[in-house]
Amino acid sequence: MSAKHPIIAVTGSSGAGTTSVMRTFDQIFRREGLNAAFVEGDSFHRYDRAEMKERMTEALTSDDHTFSHFGPEANLFEELEELFRQYAEDGRGQVRRYLHDDEEAAPYEQAPGTFTPWADLPDDTDMLFYEGLHGAVATDKVDAAQHVDLMIGVVPVINLEWTQKLHRDKAMRGYSTEAVTETILRRMPDYVNYVVPQFSRTHVNFQRVPMVDTSNPFIARTIATLDESMMVIRFANPHGIDFPYLLSMLHDSFMSRANTIVCPGGKMDLAMQLIFTPMILRLIDRRKQAVAG
Protein backbone atom coordinates (compact mmCIF):
# COMPACT_ATOMS: atom_id res chain seq x y z
CA MET A 1 0.00 0.00 0.00
CA SER A 2 1.16 3.50 -0.75
CA ALA A 3 -0.09 6.98 0.06
CA LYS A 4 1.81 8.59 -2.83
CA HIS A 5 1.08 5.93 -5.45
CA PRO A 6 -2.23 4.16 -4.74
CA ILE A 7 -3.30 0.97 -6.52
CA ILE A 8 -6.85 -0.19 -7.25
CA ALA A 9 -7.41 -3.79 -8.35
CA VAL A 10 -10.64 -5.27 -9.70
CA THR A 11 -10.59 -9.05 -9.60
CA GLY A 12 -12.95 -11.51 -11.24
CA SER A 13 -12.94 -14.37 -13.71
CA SER A 14 -13.73 -13.94 -17.39
CA GLY A 15 -17.38 -13.03 -17.89
CA ALA A 16 -17.83 -11.84 -14.31
CA GLY A 17 -18.35 -8.24 -15.39
CA THR A 18 -14.92 -6.78 -14.64
CA THR A 19 -14.80 -5.05 -18.04
CA SER A 20 -18.02 -3.18 -17.21
CA VAL A 21 -16.48 -2.20 -13.89
CA MET A 22 -13.42 -0.88 -15.71
CA ARG A 23 -15.67 1.34 -17.84
CA THR A 24 -17.35 2.66 -14.70
CA PHE A 25 -14.00 3.53 -13.15
CA ASP A 26 -12.88 5.15 -16.39
CA GLN A 27 -15.94 7.42 -16.15
CA ILE A 28 -15.06 8.31 -12.55
CA PHE A 29 -11.44 9.05 -13.47
CA ARG A 30 -12.46 11.30 -16.37
CA ARG A 31 -15.09 13.12 -14.32
CA GLU A 32 -12.65 13.79 -11.48
CA GLY A 33 -9.77 14.68 -13.82
CA LEU A 34 -7.55 11.80 -12.69
CA ASN A 35 -4.74 10.26 -14.73
CA ALA A 36 -4.76 6.51 -14.08
CA ALA A 37 -2.41 3.87 -15.47
CA PHE A 38 -4.53 0.95 -16.72
CA VAL A 39 -3.19 -2.60 -16.48
CA GLU A 40 -4.97 -5.58 -18.03
CA GLY A 41 -4.63 -8.89 -16.22
CA ASP A 42 -4.36 -10.77 -19.53
CA SER A 43 -1.01 -9.09 -20.12
CA PHE A 44 0.42 -11.13 -17.23
CA HIS A 45 -0.41 -14.49 -18.77
CA ARG A 46 2.80 -16.45 -19.22
CA TYR A 47 2.06 -17.66 -22.75
CA ASP A 48 0.60 -16.12 -25.88
CA ARG A 49 -2.27 -17.87 -27.66
CA ALA A 50 -0.14 -20.22 -29.76
CA GLU A 51 2.17 -21.09 -26.87
CA MET A 52 -0.78 -21.74 -24.57
CA LYS A 53 -2.25 -24.13 -27.11
CA GLU A 54 1.06 -26.00 -27.24
CA ARG A 55 1.34 -26.15 -23.44
CA MET A 56 -2.24 -27.38 -23.20
CA THR A 57 -1.50 -30.18 -25.66
CA GLU A 58 1.63 -31.13 -23.72
CA ALA A 59 -0.33 -31.18 -20.45
CA LEU A 60 -3.04 -33.43 -21.87
CA THR A 61 -0.42 -35.72 -23.40
CA SER A 62 1.18 -36.13 -19.97
CA ASP A 63 -2.27 -36.82 -18.45
CA ASP A 64 -2.43 -33.43 -16.71
CA HIS A 65 -6.08 -32.36 -16.84
CA THR A 66 -5.78 -29.36 -14.51
CA PHE A 67 -3.48 -26.98 -16.41
CA SER A 68 -5.35 -23.70 -16.94
CA HIS A 69 -5.20 -19.92 -17.35
CA PHE A 70 -6.14 -19.56 -13.68
CA GLY A 71 -3.02 -21.01 -12.03
CA PRO A 72 0.60 -19.99 -11.43
CA GLU A 73 1.99 -22.21 -14.19
CA ALA A 74 0.24 -20.08 -16.82
CA ASN A 75 0.68 -16.66 -15.22
CA LEU A 76 3.45 -14.26 -14.21
CA PHE A 77 2.51 -13.84 -10.54
CA GLU A 78 6.01 -12.73 -9.54
CA GLU A 79 6.11 -10.06 -12.24
CA LEU A 80 2.65 -8.82 -11.25
CA GLU A 81 3.68 -8.47 -7.62
CA GLU A 82 6.85 -6.68 -8.70
CA LEU A 83 4.79 -4.20 -10.75
CA PHE A 84 2.56 -3.48 -7.75
CA ARG A 85 5.56 -3.21 -5.41
CA GLN A 86 7.49 -0.86 -7.67
CA TYR A 87 4.49 1.32 -8.49
CA ALA A 88 3.65 1.66 -4.79
CA GLU A 89 7.25 2.67 -4.16
CA ASP A 90 7.91 5.21 -6.91
CA GLY A 91 5.00 5.25 -9.38
CA ARG A 92 6.93 3.30 -12.00
CA GLY A 93 6.79 -0.14 -13.54
CA GLN A 94 6.69 -2.08 -16.78
CA VAL A 95 3.60 -3.38 -18.55
CA ARG A 96 2.56 -4.85 -21.88
CA ARG A 97 -0.71 -5.56 -23.67
CA TYR A 98 -2.30 -8.79 -24.81
CA LEU A 99 -3.83 -8.29 -28.25
CA HIS A 100 -7.10 -10.20 -28.26
CA ASP A 101 -8.29 -9.66 -31.84
CA ASP A 102 -7.50 -8.08 -35.21
CA GLU A 103 -8.77 -4.66 -34.13
CA GLU A 104 -6.45 -4.52 -31.12
CA ALA A 105 -3.52 -6.01 -33.03
CA ALA A 106 -3.68 -3.77 -36.13
CA PRO A 107 -2.03 -0.64 -34.62
CA TYR A 108 0.93 -2.75 -33.49
CA GLU A 109 1.22 -4.67 -36.78
CA GLN A 110 1.17 -7.92 -34.82
CA ALA A 111 -0.94 -11.05 -34.95
CA PRO A 112 -3.91 -11.42 -32.60
CA GLY A 113 -3.15 -13.51 -29.54
CA THR A 114 0.31 -12.03 -29.03
CA PHE A 115 1.85 -9.62 -26.52
CA THR A 116 3.27 -6.19 -27.18
CA PRO A 117 6.83 -5.59 -25.91
CA TRP A 118 7.25 -4.58 -22.27
CA ALA A 119 7.25 -0.80 -21.83
CA ASP A 120 7.47 1.71 -19.00
CA LEU A 121 4.29 3.09 -17.48
CA PRO A 122 3.52 6.74 -18.28
CA ASP A 123 5.01 9.32 -15.94
CA ASP A 124 3.01 11.29 -13.38
CA THR A 125 -0.02 9.03 -13.03
CA ASP A 126 -2.33 9.54 -10.05
CA MET A 127 -2.93 5.83 -9.47
CA LEU A 128 -2.67 2.38 -11.03
CA PHE A 129 -5.84 0.50 -11.99
CA TYR A 130 -5.66 -3.27 -12.55
CA GLU A 131 -8.48 -5.38 -13.98
CA GLY A 132 -8.17 -9.13 -14.35
CA LEU A 133 -8.02 -12.53 -12.69
CA HIS A 134 -5.38 -12.02 -10.01
CA GLY A 135 -5.48 -8.52 -8.53
CA ALA A 136 -5.61 -9.90 -4.98
CA VAL A 137 -3.56 -13.05 -5.51
CA ALA A 138 -1.43 -14.47 -2.72
CA THR A 139 0.43 -17.79 -2.66
CA ASP A 140 3.28 -19.29 -0.66
CA LYS A 141 5.67 -17.48 -3.03
CA VAL A 142 4.01 -14.15 -3.88
CA ASP A 143 1.63 -11.68 -2.27
CA ALA A 144 0.43 -9.11 -4.77
CA ALA A 145 -2.54 -8.22 -2.55
CA GLN A 146 -0.35 -6.62 0.13
CA HIS A 147 0.48 -3.71 -2.20
CA VAL A 148 -3.10 -2.85 -3.23
CA ASP A 149 -4.97 0.02 -1.56
CA LEU A 150 -8.47 -0.83 -2.81
CA MET A 151 -9.36 -4.40 -3.82
CA ILE A 152 -12.72 -5.08 -5.46
CA GLY A 153 -14.18 -8.49 -6.23
CA VAL A 154 -16.72 -8.97 -9.02
CA VAL A 155 -18.19 -12.44 -9.16
CA PRO A 156 -21.53 -13.91 -10.23
CA VAL A 157 -22.88 -17.00 -8.50
CA ILE A 158 -21.16 -20.01 -10.01
CA ASN A 159 -24.06 -21.31 -12.13
CA LEU A 160 -24.49 -17.89 -13.74
CA GLU A 161 -20.76 -17.73 -14.41
CA TRP A 162 -20.91 -21.11 -16.14
CA THR A 163 -23.97 -20.10 -18.15
CA GLN A 164 -22.15 -17.01 -19.40
CA LYS A 165 -19.07 -18.99 -20.35
CA LEU A 166 -21.09 -21.63 -22.17
CA HIS A 167 -22.98 -19.06 -24.23
CA ARG A 168 -19.89 -16.99 -25.02
CA ASP A 169 -17.63 -19.89 -26.01
CA LYS A 170 -20.31 -21.56 -28.11
CA ALA A 171 -21.38 -18.36 -29.88
CA MET A 172 -18.02 -16.62 -30.31
CA ARG A 173 -15.60 -19.54 -30.52
CA GLY A 174 -17.75 -22.30 -31.97
CA TYR A 175 -17.13 -24.70 -29.08
CA SER A 176 -19.48 -27.53 -28.25
CA THR A 177 -21.16 -27.84 -24.85
CA GLU A 178 -18.92 -30.83 -24.13
CA ALA A 179 -15.75 -28.85 -24.93
CA VAL A 180 -16.76 -25.95 -22.68
CA THR A 181 -17.69 -28.36 -19.89
CA GLU A 182 -14.24 -29.94 -20.16
CA THR A 183 -12.65 -26.48 -19.85
CA ILE A 184 -14.72 -25.68 -16.76
CA LEU A 185 -13.69 -28.95 -15.11
CA ARG A 186 -10.02 -28.48 -16.03
CA ARG A 187 -9.98 -24.98 -14.51
CA MET A 188 -11.77 -25.95 -11.31
CA PRO A 189 -8.70 -26.79 -9.13
CA ASP A 190 -6.98 -23.51 -10.01
CA TYR A 191 -10.26 -21.61 -9.65
CA VAL A 192 -10.74 -22.99 -6.14
CA ASN A 193 -7.11 -22.51 -5.08
CA TYR A 194 -6.15 -19.20 -6.70
CA VAL A 195 -9.27 -17.25 -7.74
CA VAL A 196 -11.84 -17.87 -4.99
CA PRO A 197 -9.53 -17.05 -2.01
CA GLN A 198 -9.03 -13.55 -3.39
CA PHE A 199 -12.62 -12.64 -2.54
CA SER A 200 -11.79 -13.00 1.15
CA ARG A 201 -9.07 -10.34 0.77
CA THR A 202 -11.07 -7.78 -1.19
CA HIS A 203 -12.41 -4.64 0.46
CA VAL A 204 -15.69 -4.68 -1.48
CA ASN A 205 -17.37 -7.57 -3.32
CA PHE A 206 -20.09 -7.31 -5.94
CA GLN A 207 -21.88 -10.62 -6.40
CA ARG A 208 -24.59 -10.93 -9.03
CA VAL A 209 -27.42 -13.30 -8.12
CA PRO A 210 -29.97 -14.20 -10.83
CA MET A 211 -33.67 -14.16 -9.98
CA VAL A 212 -34.41 -16.80 -12.62
CA ASP A 213 -33.74 -20.54 -12.66
CA THR A 214 -30.06 -21.29 -13.37
CA SER A 215 -30.05 -24.71 -11.71
CA ASN A 216 -28.71 -26.39 -14.86
CA PRO A 217 -26.44 -23.95 -16.70
CA PHE A 218 -25.53 -26.55 -19.31
CA ILE A 219 -28.99 -26.42 -20.90
CA ALA A 220 -29.83 -22.74 -20.26
CA ARG A 221 -31.00 -21.05 -23.45
CA THR A 222 -30.48 -17.48 -22.25
CA ILE A 223 -28.30 -15.58 -19.79
CA ALA A 224 -30.03 -13.83 -16.91
CA THR A 225 -29.96 -10.09 -17.59
CA LEU A 226 -29.04 -7.43 -15.04
CA ASP A 227 -32.74 -6.63 -14.68
CA GLU A 228 -33.33 -10.29 -13.82
CA SER A 229 -30.65 -10.18 -11.13
CA MET A 230 -29.91 -8.72 -7.73
CA MET A 231 -26.52 -7.36 -6.72
CA VAL A 232 -25.14 -8.35 -3.32
CA ILE A 233 -22.54 -5.80 -2.18
CA ARG A 234 -20.39 -6.79 0.78
CA PHE A 235 -18.00 -4.44 2.60
CA ALA A 236 -15.13 -6.06 4.50
CA ASN A 237 -15.13 -3.07 6.85
CA PRO A 238 -18.46 -1.20 6.96
CA HIS A 239 -17.01 1.60 9.11
CA GLY A 240 -17.57 4.92 7.37
CA ILE A 241 -19.99 3.56 4.76
CA ASP A 242 -23.10 5.77 4.55
CA PHE A 243 -25.69 3.01 4.26
CA PRO A 244 -28.75 5.31 4.73
CA TYR A 245 -27.54 7.41 1.79
CA LEU A 246 -26.98 4.34 -0.40
CA LEU A 247 -30.40 2.95 0.48
CA SER A 248 -32.02 6.28 -0.42
CA MET A 249 -30.20 6.50 -3.76
CA LEU A 250 -30.56 2.86 -4.83
CA HIS A 251 -34.29 2.30 -5.27
CA ASP A 252 -35.60 -1.05 -3.95
CA SER A 253 -32.34 -1.79 -2.13
CA PHE A 254 -32.12 -3.22 1.38
CA MET A 255 -29.55 -4.42 3.91
CA SER A 256 -29.30 -8.17 4.45
CA ARG A 257 -26.46 -7.95 6.99
CA ALA A 258 -24.66 -5.21 8.88
CA ASN A 259 -21.99 -5.05 6.15
CA THR A 260 -24.10 -6.02 3.12
CA ILE A 261 -26.48 -4.11 0.89
CA VAL A 262 -28.62 -5.72 -1.84
CA CYS A 263 -29.86 -3.75 -4.84
CA PRO A 264 -31.41 -4.48 -8.26
CA GLY A 265 -28.84 -5.63 -10.81
CA GLY A 266 -29.67 -2.75 -13.11
CA LYS A 267 -28.36 -0.37 -10.45
CA MET A 268 -24.85 -1.85 -10.54
CA ASP A 269 -23.23 1.07 -12.36
CA LEU A 270 -24.92 3.66 -10.13
CA ALA A 271 -23.99 1.69 -7.01
CA MET A 272 -20.34 1.65 -8.06
CA GLN A 273 -20.37 5.36 -8.82
CA LEU A 274 -21.84 6.13 -5.39
CA ILE A 275 -19.58 3.75 -3.47
CA PHE A 276 -16.24 4.19 -5.18
CA THR A 277 -16.16 7.91 -6.02
CA PRO A 278 -15.65 8.94 -2.36
CA MET A 279 -13.16 6.09 -1.85
CA ILE A 280 -11.11 7.26 -4.83
CA LEU A 281 -11.23 10.87 -3.68
CA ARG A 282 -9.95 9.81 -0.25
CA LEU A 283 -7.03 8.03 -1.92
CA ILE A 284 -6.27 11.18 -3.93
CA ASP A 285 -6.50 13.41 -0.85
CA ARG A 286 -4.10 11.09 0.94
CA ARG A 287 -1.78 11.20 -2.07
CA LYS A 288 -1.80 15.01 -2.15
CA GLN A 289 -1.00 15.18 1.56
CA ALA A 290 1.84 12.68 1.17
CA VAL A 291 3.32 14.53 -1.81
CA ALA A 292 3.01 17.89 -0.04
CA GLY A 293 4.57 16.51 3.12
C-alpha positions in Angstrom: 0.0 0.0 0.0 1.2 3.5 -0.8 -0.1 7.0 0.1 1.8 8.6 -2.8 1.1 5.9 -5.5 -2.2 4.2 -4.7 -3.3 1.0 -6.5 -6.9 -0.2 -7.3 -7.4 -3.8 -8.3 -10.6 -5.3 -9.7 -10.6 -9.1 -9.6 -12.9 -11.5 -11.2 -12.9 -14.4 -13.7 -13.7 -13.9 -17.4 -17.4 -13.0 -17.9 -17.8 -11.8 -14.3 -18.3 -8.2 -15.4 -14.9 -6.8 -14.6 -14.8 -5.1 -18.0 -18.0 -3.2 -17.2 -16.5 -2.2 -13.9 -13.4 -0.9 -15.7 -15.7 1.3 -17.8 -17.3 2.7 -14.7 -14.0 3.5 -13.1 -12.9 5.2 -16.4 -15.9 7.4 -16.1 -15.1 8.3 -12.5 -11.4 9.1 -13.5 -12.5 11.3 -16.4 -15.1 13.1 -14.3 -12.7 13.8 -11.5 -9.8 14.7 -13.8 -7.5 11.8 -12.7 -4.7 10.3 -14.7 -4.8 6.5 -14.1 -2.4 3.9 -15.5 -4.5 1.0 -16.7 -3.2 -2.6 -16.5 -5.0 -5.6 -18.0 -4.6 -8.9 -16.2 -4.4 -10.8 -19.5 -1.0 -9.1 -20.1 0.4 -11.1 -17.2 -0.4 -14.5 -18.8 2.8 -16.4 -19.2 2.1 -17.7 -22.7 0.6 -16.1 -25.9 -2.3 -17.9 -27.7 -0.1 -20.2 -29.8 2.2 -21.1 -26.9 -0.8 -21.7 -24.6 -2.2 -24.1 -27.1 1.1 -26.0 -27.2 1.3 -26.1 -23.4 -2.2 -27.4 -23.2 -1.5 -30.2 -25.7 1.6 -31.1 -23.7 -0.3 -31.2 -20.5 -3.0 -33.4 -21.9 -0.4 -35.7 -23.4 1.2 -36.1 -20.0 -2.3 -36.8 -18.5 -2.4 -33.4 -16.7 -6.1 -32.4 -16.8 -5.8 -29.4 -14.5 -3.5 -27.0 -16.4 -5.4 -23.7 -16.9 -5.2 -19.9 -17.4 -6.1 -19.6 -13.7 -3.0 -21.0 -12.0 0.6 -20.0 -11.4 2.0 -22.2 -14.2 0.2 -20.1 -16.8 0.7 -16.7 -15.2 3.4 -14.3 -14.2 2.5 -13.8 -10.5 6.0 -12.7 -9.5 6.1 -10.1 -12.2 2.6 -8.8 -11.3 3.7 -8.5 -7.6 6.8 -6.7 -8.7 4.8 -4.2 -10.7 2.6 -3.5 -7.7 5.6 -3.2 -5.4 7.5 -0.9 -7.7 4.5 1.3 -8.5 3.6 1.7 -4.8 7.3 2.7 -4.2 7.9 5.2 -6.9 5.0 5.2 -9.4 6.9 3.3 -12.0 6.8 -0.1 -13.5 6.7 -2.1 -16.8 3.6 -3.4 -18.6 2.6 -4.9 -21.9 -0.7 -5.6 -23.7 -2.3 -8.8 -24.8 -3.8 -8.3 -28.2 -7.1 -10.2 -28.3 -8.3 -9.7 -31.8 -7.5 -8.1 -35.2 -8.8 -4.7 -34.1 -6.4 -4.5 -31.1 -3.5 -6.0 -33.0 -3.7 -3.8 -36.1 -2.0 -0.6 -34.6 0.9 -2.8 -33.5 1.2 -4.7 -36.8 1.2 -7.9 -34.8 -0.9 -11.1 -34.9 -3.9 -11.4 -32.6 -3.2 -13.5 -29.5 0.3 -12.0 -29.0 1.9 -9.6 -26.5 3.3 -6.2 -27.2 6.8 -5.6 -25.9 7.2 -4.6 -22.3 7.3 -0.8 -21.8 7.5 1.7 -19.0 4.3 3.1 -17.5 3.5 6.7 -18.3 5.0 9.3 -15.9 3.0 11.3 -13.4 0.0 9.0 -13.0 -2.3 9.5 -10.1 -2.9 5.8 -9.5 -2.7 2.4 -11.0 -5.8 0.5 -12.0 -5.7 -3.3 -12.5 -8.5 -5.4 -14.0 -8.2 -9.1 -14.3 -8.0 -12.5 -12.7 -5.4 -12.0 -10.0 -5.5 -8.5 -8.5 -5.6 -9.9 -5.0 -3.6 -13.1 -5.5 -1.4 -14.5 -2.7 0.4 -17.8 -2.7 3.3 -19.3 -0.7 5.7 -17.5 -3.0 4.0 -14.2 -3.9 1.6 -11.7 -2.3 0.4 -9.1 -4.8 -2.5 -8.2 -2.5 -0.3 -6.6 0.1 0.5 -3.7 -2.2 -3.1 -2.9 -3.2 -5.0 0.0 -1.6 -8.5 -0.8 -2.8 -9.4 -4.4 -3.8 -12.7 -5.1 -5.5 -14.2 -8.5 -6.2 -16.7 -9.0 -9.0 -18.2 -12.4 -9.2 -21.5 -13.9 -10.2 -22.9 -17.0 -8.5 -21.2 -20.0 -10.0 -24.1 -21.3 -12.1 -24.5 -17.9 -13.7 -20.8 -17.7 -14.4 -20.9 -21.1 -16.1 -24.0 -20.1 -18.2 -22.2 -17.0 -19.4 -19.1 -19.0 -20.3 -21.1 -21.6 -22.2 -23.0 -19.1 -24.2 -19.9 -17.0 -25.0 -17.6 -19.9 -26.0 -20.3 -21.6 -28.1 -21.4 -18.4 -29.9 -18.0 -16.6 -30.3 -15.6 -19.5 -30.5 -17.7 -22.3 -32.0 -17.1 -24.7 -29.1 -19.5 -27.5 -28.2 -21.2 -27.8 -24.9 -18.9 -30.8 -24.1 -15.8 -28.9 -24.9 -16.8 -25.9 -22.7 -17.7 -28.4 -19.9 -14.2 -29.9 -20.2 -12.6 -26.5 -19.8 -14.7 -25.7 -16.8 -13.7 -29.0 -15.1 -10.0 -28.5 -16.0 -10.0 -25.0 -14.5 -11.8 -26.0 -11.3 -8.7 -26.8 -9.1 -7.0 -23.5 -10.0 -10.3 -21.6 -9.6 -10.7 -23.0 -6.1 -7.1 -22.5 -5.1 -6.2 -19.2 -6.7 -9.3 -17.3 -7.7 -11.8 -17.9 -5.0 -9.5 -17.1 -2.0 -9.0 -13.5 -3.4 -12.6 -12.6 -2.5 -11.8 -13.0 1.2 -9.1 -10.3 0.8 -11.1 -7.8 -1.2 -12.4 -4.6 0.5 -15.7 -4.7 -1.5 -17.4 -7.6 -3.3 -20.1 -7.3 -5.9 -21.9 -10.6 -6.4 -24.6 -10.9 -9.0 -27.4 -13.3 -8.1 -30.0 -14.2 -10.8 -33.7 -14.2 -10.0 -34.4 -16.8 -12.6 -33.7 -20.5 -12.7 -30.1 -21.3 -13.4 -30.1 -24.7 -11.7 -28.7 -26.4 -14.9 -26.4 -23.9 -16.7 -25.5 -26.6 -19.3 -29.0 -26.4 -20.9 -29.8 -22.7 -20.3 -31.0 -21.0 -23.5 -30.5 -17.5 -22.3 -28.3 -15.6 -19.8 -30.0 -13.8 -16.9 -30.0 -10.1 -17.6 -29.0 -7.4 -15.0 -32.7 -6.6 -14.7 -33.3 -10.3 -13.8 -30.6 -10.2 -11.1 -29.9 -8.7 -7.7 -26.5 -7.4 -6.7 -25.1 -8.4 -3.3 -22.5 -5.8 -2.2 -20.4 -6.8 0.8 -18.0 -4.4 2.6 -15.1 -6.1 4.5 -15.1 -3.1 6.9 -18.5 -1.2 7.0 -17.0 1.6 9.1 -17.6 4.9 7.4 -20.0 3.6 4.8 -23.1 5.8 4.5 -25.7 3.0 4.3 -28.7 5.3 4.7 -27.5 7.4 1.8 -27.0 4.3 -0.4 -30.4 3.0 0.5 -32.0 6.3 -0.4 -30.2 6.5 -3.8 -30.6 2.9 -4.8 -34.3 2.3 -5.3 -35.6 -1.0 -4.0 -32.3 -1.8 -2.1 -32.1 -3.2 1.4 -29.6 -4.4 3.9 -29.3 -8.2 4.5 -26.5 -8.0 7.0 -24.7 -5.2 8.9 -22.0 -5.0 6.2 -24.1 -6.0 3.1 -26.5 -4.1 0.9 -28.6 -5.7 -1.8 -29.9 -3.8 -4.8 -31.4 -4.5 -8.3 -28.8 -5.6 -10.8 -29.7 -2.7 -13.1 -28.4 -0.4 -10.5 -24.9 -1.8 -10.5 -23.2 1.1 -12.4 -24.9 3.7 -10.1 -24.0 1.7 -7.0 -20.3 1.6 -8.1 -20.4 5.4 -8.8 -21.8 6.1 -5.4 -19.6 3.8 -3.5 -16.2 4.2 -5.2 -16.2 7.9 -6.0 -15.6 8.9 -2.4 -13.2 6.1 -1.8 -11.1 7.3 -4.8 -11.2 10.9 -3.7 -10.0 9.8 -0.3 -7.0 8.0 -1.9 -6.3 11.2 -3.9 -6.5 13.4 -0.8 -4.1 11.1 0.9 -1.8 11.2 -2.1 -1.8 15.0 -2.1 -1.0 15.2 1.6 1.8 12.7 1.2 3.3 14.5 -1.8 3.0 17.9 0.0 4.6 16.5 3.1 
